[in-house]
Amino acid sequence: MKLKTWTIPVILFLGLSVYLSFQSISKHINFESSVDLALYENVIWNTIHGNFYRTTIGPFPEIGEHNFLADHIDFILLIYLPFYSIFSSTKLLLILEAIIISSAIFPIYLLARENLKYPLLYPLVFAFYFPIYSITLFDFHPETAFIPLLVWFHYFSGKESKISYLLFPLILICKEEVALITFLMGFLYWWEGRKKQGRIILLGSAAYFLLALISLSIFNPISSEPFHIQRFLHPHKPYPQFYATLLFLFLPLAFLPLLSKYILLVFPYLVYTSISTNANQSMPFTHHTFIAVPSLFIAAIDGQRVLERTFKGRLTFLNFAPILPTLILFYWIGPLSPRFPFSVHREISDPKKYAELFQELGKESGVFTEPNILPHFSRRREIRVLDFHKKYSKDEVLVLSGLESEERLEFLERHKLSHPSVFRDESIIILKKLDKD
């Protein structure tokens, strides 16, 4: 294996991981991150401090502190613990996520090199693939480790390497629904003639998915069923943005996944996204597409292989079909475009000032704050999302965004006597009772 063959993949990996890290951190320090980043960091912080997977953030505001396993089964979060225990920083989580997602370039390159005449094509496409930017920059989600893990798994499975069996459980613990993908992958391996490998993956995936559903039901503090299952029990016709999401996913790959049997791996995502009553699940600018991306690249590479074998060197331009739509979409809505949805909209002049200000509130109990500020308070046992329609007691600390809105002004008016403003500027408003009270 010559070193020079890795030059371009390494450059792409470094460039992508550096940009995604920088942009994620920029959004965070400028108060443009949100609830999920705070949630996962709060779970990590509580776990390190002896409260395993406990959090006060999530879908159970009326319950207060609960186990996050009622929300999702994604033990992959635990891989962040050793790093976070050494250096407890929100920025570290964002950097590690960017590195993990960008590292998918390497198994994609190896898989392409095994199957295609021009293997550098797909690492290049991945580096400019718009969904990767939306997945990474839409807060923080540990389950995105599924992207490189699934491609590595498929690569080593093709070589019948035992490494694939080590990767299999890591894939399953990314999130409960990924077992649906590995189940279908096991079926395809079985169908291809790899009977033993296929059976192990089929049975392992089915058993884990059943166990995950049982666990979600047990930990649910308000009912005896998985919390999110209701959004799928009453099928909803696809939201209009669902079709836009499909375009963002398939167009950069020139629809080549449709030529491969591995397109079957995308089927669970298409089904549950199209029927879900949760509109955010079908949005093109969220992390939800993470589960489709590795399957699409596996299928695209296989579809490209089908083209190469079908035309046997003729119509060479088809070998580069994904390049043009990838670059066009990247130019139209990517980081260089004014339409890029993850640009920093308003830069904070002195982020350190707010870090010090929040640190002074670090020992306060009962902090309620808006979603974009929440990640700055996640390193504490209790932190909750502020509800504009609620009246808070004077012992609770309220931290609001400085942006003006009618709802925010009404909230401030209701709390002006019980919660005097102790700090206020264009970015932050802090309300709490005065010490003399």
C-alpha positions as CSV (number, residue, x, y, z in Angstrom):
1,M,0.0,0.0,0.0
2,K,1.7,3.1,-1.2
3,L,1.6,6.2,1.0
4,K,0.9,8.5,-1.9
5,T,-2.4,6.8,-2.6
6,W,-3.6,8.1,0.8
7,T,-2.6,11.7,0.3
8,I,-5.9,12.9,-1.1
9,P,-8.1,11.0,1.4
10,V,-6.0,12.3,4.3
11,I,-6.1,15.9,3.0
12,L,-9.9,15.6,2.6
13,F,-10.3,14.2,6.1
14,L,-8.2,16.9,7.7
15,G,-9.9,19.7,5.8
16,L,-13.4,18.4,6.5
17,S,-12.8,17.7,10.2
18,V,-11.1,21.1,10.8
19,Y,-13.9,23.0,9.1
20,L,-16.7,21.1,10.9
21,S,-15.0,21.5,14.2
22,F,-14.4,25.2,13.7
23,Q,-18.0,25.9,12.5
24,S,-19.5,23.8,15.3
25,I,-17.6,25.6,18.0
26,S,-18.4,29.0,16.4
27,K,-22.1,28.2,16.5
28,H,-21.8,27.2,20.1
29,I,-19.9,30.2,21.4
30,N,-22.3,32.5,19.6
31,F,-25.3,31.0,21.2
32,E,-26.5,29.1,18.1
33,S,-26.4,25.6,19.4
34,S,-29.4,24.0,21.1
35,V,-31.0,21.4,23.3
36,D,-29.5,18.2,22.0
37,L,-25.9,19.4,22.7
38,A,-26.9,20.3,26.2
39,L,-28.8,17.0,26.7
40,Y,-25.9,14.7,25.7
41,E,-23.3,16.7,27.6
42,N,-25.5,16.7,30.7
43,V,-25.9,12.9,30.4
44,I,-22.1,12.5,30.1
45,W,-21.4,14.9,33.0
46,N,-24.0,13.1,35.3
47,T,-22.6,9.7,34.3
48,I,-19.1,10.7,35.2
49,H,-20.3,12.0,38.5
50,G,-22.1,8.8,39.5
51,N,-25.6,9.4,38.1
52,F,-25.6,7.0,35.2
53,Y,-27.4,8.4,32.1
54,R,-29.5,10.8,34.3
55,T,-30.6,14.1,33.0
56,T,-33.2,16.8,33.6
57,I,-33.4,17.7,29.9
58,G,-35.5,15.8,27.4
59,P,-39.1,14.9,26.6
60,F,-40.2,14.6,30.2
61,P,-40.2,18.2,31.6
62,E,-43.0,17.4,34.0
63,I,-40.9,14.5,35.5
64,G,-37.7,16.3,36.0
65,E,-34.7,14.1,36.5
66,H,-35.0,10.8,34.6
67,N,-32.9,8.2,32.8
68,F,-32.0,9.1,29.3
69,L,-32.6,5.5,28.3
70,A,-36.3,6.3,28.2
71,D,-35.5,8.5,25.2
72,H,-33.0,6.6,23.2
73,I,-30.7,3.6,23.5
74,D,-27.4,5.0,22.3
75,F,-24.6,3.6,24.5
76,I,-22.2,4.8,21.8
77,L,-22.1,8.0,23.9
78,L,-19.9,6.2,26.3
79,I,-17.0,6.3,23.9
80,Y,-16.8,10.0,24.7
81,L,-16.4,9.5,28.5
82,P,-12.7,8.8,28.7
83,F,-11.9,11.9,26.7
84,Y,-14.4,14.1,28.6
85,S,-13.3,12.9,32.0
86,I,-9.8,14.2,31.2
87,F,-10.9,17.4,29.6
88,S,-14.5,18.4,30.4
89,S,-15.3,20.7,27.5
90,T,-18.3,21.2,25.2
91,K,-15.8,22.1,22.5
92,L,-14.1,18.7,22.9
93,L,-17.4,16.9,22.1
94,L,-17.9,19.0,19.0
95,I,-14.4,18.3,17.8
96,L,-14.6,14.6,18.4
97,E,-17.9,14.4,16.6
98,A,-16.4,16.2,13.6
99,I,-13.4,13.9,13.5
100,I,-15.5,10.7,13.8
101,I,-17.9,11.7,11.0
102,S,-15.0,12.9,8.7
103,S,-13.2,9.6,9.3
104,A,-15.8,7.9,7.1
105,I,-13.7,9.1,4.2
106,F,-11.2,6.3,4.9
107,P,-13.5,3.2,4.7
108,I,-15.3,4.8,1.7
109,Y,-12.0,5.1,-0.1
110,L,-11.0,1.5,0.8
111,L,-14.4,0.2,-0.4
112,A,-14.2,2.2,-3.6
113,R,-10.7,1.0,-4.2
114,E,-11.9,-2.6,-4.0
115,N,-14.6,-2.1,-6.5
116,L,-14.0,0.9,-8.8
117,K,-11.6,2.1,-11.4
118,Y,-11.5,5.6,-9.9
119,P,-11.6,5.1,-6.1
120,L,-10.8,8.7,-5.2
121,L,-14.2,9.8,-6.6
122,Y,-16.2,8.9,-3.5
123,P,-14.0,10.3,-0.8
124,L,-14.2,13.6,-2.8
125,V,-18.0,13.3,-3.0
126,F,-18.3,12.6,0.7
127,A,-16.2,15.7,1.6
128,F,-18.6,17.9,-0.4
129,Y,-21.7,16.0,0.4
130,F,-24.1,18.5,1.9
131,P,-26.0,16.2,4.2
132,I,-22.7,15.6,6.1
133,Y,-22.6,19.3,7.0
134,S,-26.2,19.4,8.2
135,I,-25.8,16.2,10.2
136,T,-22.6,17.5,12.0
137,L,-23.6,21.1,12.4
138,F,-27.1,20.4,13.7
139,D,-26.0,20.3,17.3
140,F,-24.3,17.2,18.7
141,H,-25.4,13.6,18.3
142,P,-23.2,10.6,19.2
143,E,-25.2,8.2,17.0
144,T,-23.5,9.8,14.0
145,A,-20.6,7.5,14.7
146,F,-22.8,5.0,12.8
147,I,-21.7,6.6,9.5
148,P,-18.0,5.5,9.5
149,L,-18.8,2.3,11.5
150,L,-21.3,0.9,9.0
151,V,-18.9,1.4,6.1
152,W,-16.0,-0.1,8.0
153,F,-18.3,-3.0,8.9
154,H,-19.3,-3.6,5.3
155,Y,-15.7,-3.4,4.1
156,F,-14.4,-5.9,6.6
157,S,-17.4,-8.2,6.1
158,G,-16.6,-8.3,2.4
159,K,-13.1,-9.6,3.3
160,E,-14.7,-12.1,5.8
161,S,-12.5,-10.5,8.5
162,K,-13.2,-11.1,12.2
163,I,-12.9,-7.3,12.7
164,S,-16.5,-7.1,11.3
165,Y,-17.8,-9.0,14.4
166,L,-16.0,-6.5,16.7
167,L,-17.6,-3.6,14.8
168,F,-21.1,-5.2,14.8
169,P,-22.0,-4.5,18.5
170,L,-20.6,-0.9,18.2
171,I,-23.0,-0.3,15.4
172,L,-26.0,-1.6,17.3
173,I,-25.3,0.6,20.3
174,C,-25.4,3.8,18.1
175,K,-29.2,4.0,18.3
176,E,-32.0,1.5,18.6
177,E,-33.3,1.9,14.9
178,V,-29.9,1.1,13.3
179,A,-30.6,-2.6,14.1
180,L,-33.2,-2.4,11.3
181,I,-30.3,-1.5,8.9
182,T,-28.0,-4.3,10.1
183,F,-30.9,-6.8,9.9
184,L,-31.4,-6.0,6.2
185,M,-27.6,-6.1,5.7
186,G,-27.6,-9.6,7.3
187,F,-30.3,-10.7,4.9
188,L,-28.3,-9.4,1.9
189,Y,-25.2,-11.2,3.0
190,W,-27.2,-14.4,3.5
191,W,-28.7,-13.9,0.0
192,E,-25.3,-13.5,-1.5
193,G,-24.2,-16.8,-0.1
194,R,-22.5,-15.8,3.1
195,K,-25.0,-17.9,5.1
196,K,-23.3,-18.1,8.5
197,Q,-22.4,-14.4,8.6
198,G,-25.8,-13.4,7.4
199,R,-27.6,-15.5,10.1
200,I,-25.4,-14.1,12.9
201,I,-26.2,-10.5,11.8
202,L,-29.9,-11.2,11.2
203,L,-30.4,-12.8,14.6
204,G,-28.2,-10.4,16.5
205,S,-30.0,-7.4,15.0
206,A,-33.4,-8.8,15.7
207,A,-32.5,-9.7,19.3
208,Y,-31.0,-6.3,20.0
209,F,-33.9,-4.4,18.5
210,L,-36.4,-6.3,20.6
211,L,-34.2,-5.7,23.7
212,A,-34.0,-2.0,22.9
213,L,-37.8,-1.8,22.6
214,I,-38.2,-3.5,26.0
215,S,-35.6,-1.2,27.6
216,L,-37.3,1.9,26.2
217,S,-40.6,0.7,27.7
218,I,-39.1,-0.1,31.1
219,F,-37.3,3.2,31.5
220,N,-40.3,5.3,30.2
221,P,-41.5,7.2,33.3
222,I,-45.0,8.0,31.9
223,S,-46.1,4.9,30.1
224,S,-45.3,1.2,29.5
225,E,-44.3,1.6,25.8
226,P,-41.4,3.2,24.0
227,F,-41.8,7.0,24.2
228,H,-41.4,7.8,20.5
229,I,-43.5,4.9,19.2
230,Q,-46.7,7.0,19.0
231,R,-45.3,9.0,16.1
232,F,-45.3,5.8,14.0
233,L,-48.5,4.2,15.1
234,H,-50.7,6.8,13.4
235,P,-49.1,7.1,9.9
236,H,-49.0,10.6,8.5
237,K,-48.7,11.3,4.8
238,P,-45.2,12.5,4.0
239,Y,-44.5,16.1,4.7
240,P,-43.5,18.2,1.7
241,Q,-40.0,18.6,3.0
242,F,-39.6,14.8,2.9
243,Y,-39.2,15.0,-0.9
244,A,-36.6,17.8,-0.6
245,T,-34.7,15.6,1.8
246,L,-34.7,12.7,-0.7
247,L,-33.3,15.1,-3.3
248,F,-30.5,16.3,-1.1
249,L,-29.6,12.7,-0.3
250,F,-29.8,11.1,-3.8
251,L,-29.0,13.9,-6.2
252,P,-25.3,14.3,-5.2
253,L,-24.8,10.6,-5.8
254,A,-26.4,10.8,-9.2
255,F,-29.1,8.4,-8.1
256,L,-26.5,5.5,-8.5
257,P,-27.7,3.8,-5.3
258,L,-30.9,2.8,-7.2
259,L,-28.7,0.5,-9.3
260,S,-27.6,-1.6,-6.3
261,K,-29.3,-4.2,-4.2
262,Y,-27.9,-2.3,-1.2
263,I,-30.5,0.4,-1.7
264,L,-32.6,-2.0,0.4
265,L,-30.7,-0.7,3.5
266,V,-32.3,2.8,3.0
267,F,-35.8,1.3,3.1
268,P,-36.4,1.6,6.9
269,Y,-35.3,5.2,6.9
270,L,-37.6,6.0,4.0
271,V,-40.6,4.2,5.6
272,Y,-40.4,5.6,9.1
273,T,-39.5,9.1,8.0
274,S,-42.4,9.2,5.5
275,I,-45.0,8.1,8.0
276,S,-43.7,9.9,11.2
277,T,-45.9,12.6,12.7
278,N,-42.7,14.4,13.8
279,A,-42.1,16.9,11.0
280,N,-38.5,17.5,12.0
281,Q,-37.7,13.9,11.2
282,S,-38.2,14.5,7.5
283,M,-36.3,17.8,7.4
284,P,-33.2,18.0,5.2
285,F,-31.3,20.2,7.6
286,T,-31.2,18.0,10.7
287,H,-29.2,15.1,11.9
288,H,-31.9,12.5,11.1
289,T,-30.4,11.6,7.8
290,F,-27.4,10.1,9.5
291,I,-28.9,6.7,9.3
292,A,-29.3,6.8,5.5
293,V,-25.9,8.3,4.5
294,P,-23.6,5.2,4.9
295,S,-26.1,2.9,3.2
296,L,-26.3,5.4,0.3
297,F,-22.6,5.5,-0.2
298,I,-22.3,1.7,0.0
299,A,-25.1,1.4,-2.5
300,A,-23.6,4.2,-4.8
301,I,-20.2,2.5,-4.9
302,D,-21.9,-0.8,-5.8
303,G,-24.1,0.9,-8.3
304,Q,-21.0,2.5,-9.9
305,R,-19.4,-1.0,-10.1
306,V,-22.5,-2.2,-11.9
307,L,-22.1,0.6,-14.4
308,E,-18.4,-0.1,-15.0
309,R,-19.1,-3.8,-15.6
310,T,-22.1,-3.1,-17.8
311,F,-20.3,-0.7,-20.2
312,K,-16.8,-2.2,-19.9
313,G,-14.9,1.0,-20.4
314,R,-17.4,2.7,-22.7
315,L,-19.1,5.9,-21.7
316,T,-16.3,6.7,-19.3
317,F,-18.0,10.0,-18.2
318,L,-20.5,7.9,-16.3
319,N,-17.7,7.0,-13.9
320,F,-17.7,10.7,-12.7
321,A,-21.4,11.2,-12.7
322,P,-21.7,12.1,-9.0
323,I,-19.1,14.9,-9.2
324,L,-21.1,17.6,-11.0
325,P,-24.4,17.4,-8.9
326,T,-22.3,17.2,-5.7
327,L,-20.4,20.4,-6.5
328,I,-23.5,22.2,-7.8
329,L,-25.5,21.5,-4.6
330,F,-22.5,22.4,-2.5
331,Y,-22.0,25.7,-4.3
332,W,-25.8,26.4,-4.1
333,I,-26.4,25.8,-0.4
334,G,-23.0,24.8,1.1
335,P,-20.7,26.7,3.4
336,L,-19.6,29.2,0.6
337,S,-23.2,30.1,-0.2
338,P,-25.3,32.9,1.5
339,R,-28.1,30.3,1.7
340,F,-26.0,28.0,4.0
341,P,-28.4,27.3,6.9
342,F,-25.6,26.7,9.4
343,S,-23.7,30.0,9.1
344,V,-23.2,32.0,12.3
345,H,-25.9,34.7,12.1
346,R,-24.6,37.0,14.8
347,E,-21.1,37.0,16.2
348,I,-20.6,37.6,20.0
349,S,-17.9,40.2,20.6
350,D,-16.6,38.8,23.8
351,P,-17.5,35.1,24.4
352,K,-15.2,34.9,27.5
353,K,-17.3,37.5,29.3
354,Y,-20.3,35.2,29.1
355,A,-18.4,32.2,30.1
356,E,-17.2,34.0,33.3
357,L,-20.7,35.3,33.9
358,F,-22.3,31.8,33.6
359,Q,-19.6,30.3,35.8
360,E,-20.7,32.7,38.6
361,L,-24.1,31.1,38.3
362,G,-22.6,27.6,38.4
363,K,-23.5,26.9,42.0
364,E,-27.1,28.2,41.6
365,S,-29.8,25.6,41.7
366,G,-32.9,25.8,39.5
367,V,-31.5,27.4,36.4
368,F,-34.0,27.7,33.5
369,T,-32.8,29.0,30.2
370,E,-33.6,29.1,26.5
371,P,-32.5,26.3,24.2
372,N,-29.7,28.2,22.5
373,I,-28.2,29.1,25.9
374,L,-28.8,25.7,27.5
375,P,-25.5,24.0,26.4
376,H,-23.6,26.7,28.4
377,F,-25.1,25.2,31.6
378,S,-25.0,21.5,30.8
379,R,-22.1,20.7,33.3
380,R,-24.4,20.5,36.3
381,R,-26.8,18.0,37.7
382,E,-30.0,20.0,37.0
383,I,-30.7,22.4,34.1
384,R,-34.0,22.9,32.4
385,V,-35.6,24.5,29.3
386,L,-37.3,27.8,30.1
387,D,-41.1,27.9,29.4
388,F,-42.4,31.3,28.4
389,H,-45.9,30.4,29.5
390,K,-44.9,29.5,33.1
391,K,-44.6,31.7,36.2
392,Y,-41.4,30.9,38.1
393,S,-40.7,31.2,41.8
394,K,-38.2,33.8,43.0
395,D,-35.7,31.2,44.0
396,E,-35.2,30.1,40.4
397,V,-32.6,31.7,38.1
398,L,-33.8,32.6,34.6
399,V,-31.5,33.1,31.7
400,L,-33.0,34.5,28.5
401,S,-31.7,35.5,25.1
402,G,-31.3,39.2,24.6
403,L,-33.2,39.1,21.3
404,E,-36.4,41.0,21.4
405,S,-39.7,39.3,20.8
406,E,-43.3,39.9,22.0
407,E,-43.3,36.6,23.9
408,R,-40.0,37.4,25.6
409,L,-41.2,40.9,26.5
410,E,-44.4,39.6,28.1
411,F,-42.4,37.1,30.1
412,L,-40.1,39.8,31.4
413,E,-43.1,41.9,32.4
414,R,-44.6,39.1,34.4
415,H,-41.4,38.5,36.3
416,K,-40.1,42.0,36.8
417,L,-41.0,42.1,40.5
418,S,-39.9,38.6,41.5
419,H,-36.9,38.4,39.2
420,P,-35.0,41.7,38.9
421,S,-32.6,41.8,36.0
422,V,-29.0,41.5,37.3
423,F,-27.5,41.5,33.8
424,R,-28.7,42.5,30.4
425,D,-27.3,43.2,27.0
426,E,-28.1,42.4,23.4
427,S,-27.2,38.7,23.9
428,I,-28.2,37.7,27.4
429,I,-30.7,38.6,30.1
430,I,-30.2,37.1,33.6
431,L,-33.1,37.3,36.1
432,K,-32.7,36.3,39.7
433,K,-33.6,37.6,43.2
434,L,-31.2,40.0,44.7
435,D,-28.9,38.6,47.4
436,K,-30.3,40.9,50.0
437,D,-33.7,39.3,49.5
